[in-house]
Amino acid sequence: MNATRPRPLRDPGPMLARTLHEWQHHHPEHGHHQGDFWLFGYGSLIWRPDFDHVERRMARVRGWHRALKMWSRINRGTVEQPGLVFALLSGGSCQGVVYRIARAQAPATLAQLWQREMATGVYDPRWLRCETPQGPVQALAFTLSRRSPNYTGTLSEGQYRHIFQHAQGIYGSTQDYARQTLDSLRAHGIRDRALEALLKHAT
């Protein structure tokens, strides 16, 4: 079987247009920085943001948690040997980072983010309340539905071990991606015990 690029699950274009409309019309930031755009990062957006921002804060989202439970068939795996990337799933809470992007830069930054995160339309972009030391903000986050075909469901220790040992994509291995995320979280003072436990199966 040839390693072909997975077909988009949903057309990402209308989702980008809707997100821009929601930001412009329904989610102005209260107080300072009126109208700037906020983005919540919980995985690679913490250690590889790849976009300009004017402020960065530690943040916590309640009602969602970081989970290594999304199939990756390009970036961290292949069609034959899928890898894994992080998703934000409902339930629990998640510590991460919010970025403030200047209003004038937001449309171009969103388009850039869509190419990176939404090429196949897999995520459900949502506006989530993020608690920060300077007060709450409404930020865009890339969440995943458990009904998505890219949601892994429950994986066994053996499955994680096999994926960590064998899954490799165009940006590197699932194992390296998971370790980079863990190292970055630790550098920001964030403890992710679930990820620590998973990486014990990597060797």
Backbone hydrogen bonds in HBPLUS format (Angstrom, degrees):
<---DONOR---> <-ACCEPTOR-->    atom                        ^
c    i                          cat <-CA-CA->   ^        H-A-AA   ^      H-
h    n   atom  resd res      DA  || num        DHA   H-A  angle D-A-AA Bond
n    s   type  num  typ     dist DA aas  dist angle  dist       angle   num
A0004-THR N   A0002-ASN O   3.03 MM   2  5.78 115.9  2.45 111.1  94.5     1
A0009-LEU N   A0120-THR O   2.82 MM 111  5.61 147.0  1.93 142.6 144.9     2
A0010-ARG N   A0120-THR O   3.44 MM 110  6.43 157.2  2.49 129.8 136.2     3
A0016-LEU N   A0012-PRO O   2.97 MM   4  6.24 147.7  2.08 153.2 161.7     4
A0016-LEU N   A0013-GLY O   3.12 MM   3  5.23 122.6  2.47  99.4 113.2     5
A0017-ALA N   A0013-GLY O   3.05 MM   4  6.39 161.8  2.09 154.0 158.9     6
A0018-ARG N   A0014-PRO O   2.91 MM   4  6.07 156.6  1.97 144.6 150.6     7
A0019-THR N   A0015-MET O   3.01 MM   4  6.14 156.1  2.07 140.3 146.9     8
A0020-LEU N   A0016-LEU O   2.95 MM   4  6.19 162.5  1.98 154.8 159.1     9
A0021-HIS N   A0017-ALA O   3.01 MM   4  6.19 157.6  2.06 144.4 150.8    10
A0022-GLU N   A0018-ARG O   2.87 MM   4  6.12 160.1  1.91 151.1 156.4    11
A0023-TRP N   A0019-THR O   2.97 MM   4  6.18 161.0  2.00 149.9 154.8    12
A0024-GLN N   A0020-LEU O   2.96 MM   4  6.15 164.1  1.99 151.1 155.4    13
A0025-HIS N   A0021-HIS O   2.96 MM   4  6.00 144.0  2.09 148.7 157.7    14
A0026-HIS N   A0022-GLU O   2.77 MM   4  5.18 152.8  1.85 142.1 147.7    15
A0036-ASP N   A0033-HIS O   3.11 MM   3  5.75 171.1  2.12 140.9 140.2    16
A0037-PHE N   A0101-ILE O   2.95 MM  64  5.07 161.6  1.98 162.2 158.3    17
A0101-ILE N   A0037-PHE O   2.70 MM  64  5.07 173.5  1.70 162.6 165.0    18
A0140-LEU N   A0038-TRP O   2.97 MM 102  6.29 166.8  1.99 139.1 136.1    19
A0039-LEU N   A0099-TYR O   2.96 MM  60  5.19 149.1  2.06 142.1 151.7    20
A0099-TYR N   A0039-LEU O   2.82 MM  60  5.19 154.5  1.88 146.7 155.1    21
A0040-PHE N   A0140-LEU O   2.84 MM 100  5.89 173.7  1.85 159.1 157.9    22
A0041-GLY N   A0097-VAL O   2.70 MM  56  5.19 173.1  1.70 167.8 170.3    23
A0097-VAL N   A0041-GLY O   3.02 MM  56  5.19 164.6  2.04 150.4 155.4    24
A0046-ILE N   A0043-GLY O   3.00 MM   3  5.75 162.6  2.03 119.6 125.3    25
A0048-ARG N   A0044-SER O   2.65 MM   4  5.53 137.6  1.82 157.1 167.7    26
A0054-VAL N   A0100-ARG O   2.83 MM  46  5.74 155.4  1.89 166.4 174.6    27
A0100-ARG N   A0055-GLU O   2.84 MM  45  4.98 164.4  1.86 140.7 143.0    28
A0057-ARG N   A0098-VAL O   2.90 MM  41  5.31 160.8  1.94 152.9 159.1    29
A0098-VAL N   A0057-ARG O   2.84 MM  41  5.31 160.4  1.88 150.9 157.7    30
A0059-ALA N   A0096-GLY O   2.97 MM  37  5.32 156.9  2.02 134.5 131.3    31
A0096-GLY N   A0059-ALA O   2.80 MM  37  5.32 167.6  1.82 155.5 157.8    32
A0060-ARG N   A0131-GLU O   2.94 MM  71  5.16 143.5  2.07 135.6 147.3    33
A0131-GLU N   A0060-ARG O   2.89 MM  71  5.16 168.4  1.91 153.4 150.2    34
A0061-VAL N   A0094-CYS O   2.84 MM  33  5.24 161.7  1.87 153.6 158.6    35
A0094-CYS N   A0061-VAL O   2.85 MM  33  5.24 154.0  1.91 151.9 159.5    36
A0063-GLY N   A0092-GLY O   2.64 MM  29  5.04 148.2  1.73 164.7 161.0    37
A0091-GLY N   A0063-GLY O   2.72 MM  28  4.67 160.5  1.75 119.8 117.3    38
A0065-HIS N   A0089-LEU O   2.74 MM  24  5.41 154.1  1.81 154.3 163.4    39
A0089-LEU N   A0065-HIS O   2.90 MM  24  5.41 155.1  1.96 164.2 159.0    40
A0067-ALA N   A0087-ALA O   2.97 MM  20  5.52 153.6  2.04 159.6 165.5    41
A0087-ALA N   A0067-ALA O   2.91 MM  20  5.52 149.4  2.00 148.2 157.3    42
A0152-THR N   A0069-LYS O   3.02 MM  83  5.18 166.7  2.04 131.3 133.5    43
A0070-MET N   A0085-VAL O   3.27 MM  15  5.35 135.0  2.48 158.3 163.0    44
A0085-VAL N   A0070-MET O   2.88 MM  15  5.35 146.6  1.99 147.5 158.0    45
A0071-TRP N   A0150-ASN O   2.83 MM  79  5.14 159.6  1.87 148.4 153.5    46
A0072-SER N   A0083-GLY O   2.81 MM  11  4.83 151.3  1.90 123.0 122.4    47
A0083-GLY N   A0072-SER O   2.79 MM  11  4.83 168.6  1.80 152.1 148.1    48
A0170-ILE N   A0074-ILE O   2.92 MM  96  6.23 156.5  1.97 151.3 154.0    49
A0171-TYR N   A0075-ASN O   2.95 MM  96  5.14 159.9  1.99 136.3 141.8    50
A0078-THR N   A0081-GLN O   2.93 MM   3  4.95 168.4  1.94 114.3 118.2    51
A0144-LEU N   A0088-LEU O   2.99 MM  56  5.83 157.4  2.05 148.7 146.5    52
A0105-GLN N   A0102-ALA O   2.89 MM   3  5.39 136.1  2.08 113.1 125.6    53
A0106-ALA N   A0102-ALA O   3.12 MM   4  6.22 124.5  2.44 148.3 163.2    54
A0106-ALA N   A0103-ARG O   3.21 MM   3  5.19 146.8  2.32  99.4 109.0    55
A0109-THR N   A0105-GLN O   2.96 MM   4  6.06 159.5  2.01 158.4 165.0    56
A0110-LEU N   A0106-ALA O   2.79 MM   4  5.91 161.8  1.83 160.3 164.4    57
A0111-ALA N   A0107-PRO O   3.05 MM   4  6.27 158.3  2.10 145.2 150.8    58
A0112-GLN N   A0108-ALA O   3.03 MM   4  6.26 152.6  2.10 143.1 150.5    59
A0113-LEU N   A0109-THR O   2.84 MM   4  6.12 156.2  1.90 149.8 156.7    60
A0114-TRP N   A0110-LEU O   2.84 MM   4  6.08 151.7  1.92 149.6 157.4    61
A0115-GLN N   A0111-ALA O   3.22 MM   4  6.51 149.8  2.31 141.9 148.4    62
A0116-ARG N   A0112-GLN O   3.27 MM   4  6.56 147.2  2.38 141.7 150.4    63
A0116-ARG N   A0113-LEU O   3.09 MM   3  5.06 119.8  2.47  93.6 108.7    64
A0117-GLU N   A0113-LEU O   2.71 MM   4  5.83 176.1  1.71 167.0 167.5    65
A0118-MET N   A0114-TRP O   2.82 MM   4  4.61 141.5  1.97 119.3 130.9    66
A0121-GLY N   A0118-MET O   3.01 MM   3  4.69 152.8  2.09  96.8 105.4    67
A0124-ASP N   A0143-THR O   2.69 MM  19  5.08 167.1  1.70 145.5 150.2    68
A0143-THR N   A0124-ASP O   3.14 MM  19  5.08 158.9  2.19 128.0 127.7    69
A0126-ARG N   A0141-ALA O   2.91 MM  15  5.40 160.9  1.95 155.2 161.6    70
A0141-ALA N   A0126-ARG O   2.78 MM  15  5.40 150.5  1.86 154.4 164.6    71
A0128-LEU N   A0139-ALA O   2.83 MM  11  5.46 165.6  1.85 159.3 157.2    72
A0139-ALA N   A0128-LEU O   2.95 MM  11  5.46 166.9  1.96 155.0 153.6    73
A0130-CYS N   A0137-VAL O   2.78 MM   7  5.33 172.3  1.79 169.1 171.5    74
A0137-VAL N   A0130-CYS O   2.97 MM   7  5.33 151.8  2.05 144.6 153.6    75
A0135-GLY N   A0132-THR O   2.96 MM   3  5.09 165.9  1.98 114.2 117.1    76
A0148-SER N   A0145-SER O   3.02 MM   3  5.33 163.1  2.05 109.6 115.0    77
A0151-TYR N   A0148-SER O   3.07 MM   3  5.37 165.6  2.09 111.5 116.0    78
A0160-TYR N   A0156-SER O   3.03 MM   4  6.39 164.0  2.06 154.4 158.0    79
A0161-ARG N   A0157-GLU O   2.92 MM   4  6.13 160.1  1.96 148.6 154.7    80
A0162-HIS N   A0158-GLY O   2.96 MM   4  6.15 160.5  2.00 146.1 150.8    81
A0163-ILE N   A0159-GLN O   2.96 MM   4  6.17 163.9  1.99 152.3 156.7    82
A0164-PHE N   A0160-TYR O   2.85 MM   4  6.04 166.6  1.87 157.3 161.0    83
A0165-GLN N   A0161-ARG O   3.03 MM   4  6.17 146.7  2.14 143.7 152.5    84
A0166-HIS N   A0162-HIS O   2.97 MM   4  6.07 138.9  2.15 145.9 156.4    85
A0167-ALA N   A0163-ILE O   2.88 MM   4  5.10 162.7  1.91 139.5 144.4    86
A0174-THR N   A0167-ALA O   3.27 MM   7  5.88 154.3  2.34 135.1 138.7    87
A0169-GLY N   A0172-GLY O   2.84 MM   3  5.15 174.9  1.85 133.0 134.8    88
A0172-GLY N   A0169-GLY O   3.12 MM   3  5.15 164.0  2.15 106.5 111.2    89
A0177-TYR N   A0173-SER O   3.09 MM   4  6.30 160.6  2.13 145.6 151.2    90
A0178-ALA N   A0174-THR O   2.89 MM   4  6.14 160.9  1.93 154.6 159.2    91
A0179-ARG N   A0175-GLN O   2.93 MM   4  6.15 160.1  1.97 152.1 157.8    92
A0180-GLN N   A0176-ASP O   2.81 MM   4  5.98 160.5  1.85 151.6 157.1    93
A0181-THR N   A0177-TYR O   3.04 MM   4  6.22 155.6  2.10 144.3 150.9    94
A0182-LEU N   A0178-ALA O   2.98 MM   4  6.22 161.4  2.01 146.8 151.9    95
A0183-ASP N   A0179-ARG O   2.85 MM   4  6.05 166.7  1.87 155.3 158.6    96
A0184-SER N   A0180-GLN O   2.96 MM   4  6.09 156.6  2.01 143.9 150.5    97
A0185-LEU N   A0181-THR O   2.87 MM   4  6.10 160.5  1.91 153.8 159.1    98
A0186-ARG N   A0182-LEU O   2.94 MM   4  6.17 163.3  1.97 152.1 156.5    99
A0187-ALA N   A0183-ASP O   2.95 MM   4  6.16 152.6  2.02 143.8 151.6   100
A0188-HIS N   A0184-SER O   3.11 MM   4  6.38 132.5  2.34 140.1 152.0   101
A0188-HIS N   A0185-LEU O   3.05 MM   3  5.15 134.0  2.27  97.8 110.7   102
A0190-ILE N   A0185-LEU O   2.77 MM   5  4.91 164.0  1.80 147.9 142.8   103
A0189-GLY N   A0186-ARG O   2.91 MM   3  4.92 160.9  1.95 107.2 111.7   104
A0196-GLU N   A0192-ASP O   3.03 MM   4  6.34 159.2  2.07 151.0 157.6   105
A0197-ALA N   A0193-ARG O   2.93 MM   4  6.12 158.1  1.98 147.6 152.8   106
A0198-LEU N   A0194-ALA O   3.03 MM   4  6.29 154.7  2.10 143.3 150.2   107
A0199-LEU N   A0195-LEU O   3.02 MM   4  6.23 161.7  2.05 154.8 158.3   108
A0200-LYS N   A0197-ALA O   3.20 MM   3  5.40 150.3  2.29 102.3 111.2   109
A0201-HIS N   A0198-LEU O   2.92 MM   3  5.70 161.1  1.95 120.7 126.7   110
A0202-ALA N   A0199-LEU O   3.13 MM   3  5.07 163.0  2.16 103.8 107.6   111
